[in-house]
Amino acid sequence: MNVTKETILKNAYRLFCELNYEKVTVPELEQATGISRGGIFHHTGNKQKLFIQVVDKYILGFNDPDNLFPFSSETTLIEFIHQYITYLK
């Protein structure tokens, strides 16, 4: 992954952690990344695709096969999600 796209995803992740999808504006993305709207969407497609890429990379870990989160077989799904969110913070 190139440096520009990595910068976009990292900073978009921070914004989406603080604000819901609707409240994250393109000007906020531009300010957070230091990259123009055209540059952001050149690398990600559009805001919805950017959000999906952020989830894929930082939540589901599709881009990192070593992104394993330890959990017990006795952990419920709700407990796992809570622990995982705490871990991500």
C-alpha positions in Angstrom: 0.0 0.0 0.0 1.4 3.4 -0.9 2.1 6.1 1.7 -0.7 8.4 0.5 -3.4 5.8 0.8 -2.0 4.7 4.2 -2.2 8.3 5.4 -5.8 8.6 4.2 -6.9 5.4 5.9 -5.1 6.1 9.1 -6.5 9.6 9.5 -10.0 8.6 8.3 -10.0 5.8 10.9 -9.3 8.4 13.6 -12.2 10.6 12.4 -14.6 7.6 12.1 -13.7 6.6 15.7 -14.7 10.1 16.9 -17.7 10.8 14.7 -20.3 8.7 13.0 -20.2 8.3 9.2 -22.6 11.1 8.4 -20.8 13.6 10.5 -17.4 13.0 8.9 -17.3 15.6 6.1 -15.0 15.7 3.1 -13.4 19.0 4.3 -12.6 17.3 7.6 -11.0 14.4 5.7 -9.0 16.9 3.7 -7.8 18.7 6.9 -7.0 15.5 8.7 -5.0 13.9 5.9 -3.5 17.0 4.3 -4.7 15.6 0.9 -7.2 17.2 -1.4 -10.7 15.8 -2.1 -9.5 14.7 -5.5 -6.5 12.9 -4.0 -8.6 11.2 -1.4 -11.1 9.9 -3.8 -8.5 9.0 -6.4 -7.1 6.5 -3.8 -10.4 5.4 -2.2 -13.2 5.9 -4.7 -15.7 7.8 -2.5 -16.6 8.3 1.2 -18.6 5.1 1.5 -15.8 3.1 -0.1 -13.3 4.8 2.2 -15.3 3.8 5.2 -15.4 0.2 4.0 -11.6 0.2 3.4 -11.1 1.6 7.0 -13.3 -1.1 8.4 -11.5 -3.8 6.3 -8.1 -2.6 7.4 -8.5 -1.6 11.0 -11.5 -3.6 12.3 -11.6 -6.8 10.2 -7.9 -6.9 9.5 -8.3 -8.1 5.8 -5.1 -6.3 4.9 -3.0 -7.7 7.7 -3.0 -11.5 8.0 -1.1 -11.2 11.3 -3.8 -9.0 12.8 -5.0 -11.6 15.4 -6.8 -10.6 18.5 -6.5 -13.1 21.3 -9.7 -14.3 22.9 -11.0 -17.1 25.1 -13.4 -19.8 23.8 -15.6 -18.8 26.8 -15.9 -15.2 25.5 -19.3 -14.2 24.2 -19.6 -12.2 21.0 -20.6 -9.1 22.9 -17.6 -9.4 25.3 -15.3 -10.0 22.3 -16.6 -6.8 20.5 -16.2 -4.8 23.7 -12.7 -6.1 24.3 -11.7 -5.5 20.7 -13.0 -1.9 20.7 -11.1 -1.3 23.9 -8.0 -2.9 22.3 -8.3 -0.6 19.2 -8.5 2.5 21.3 
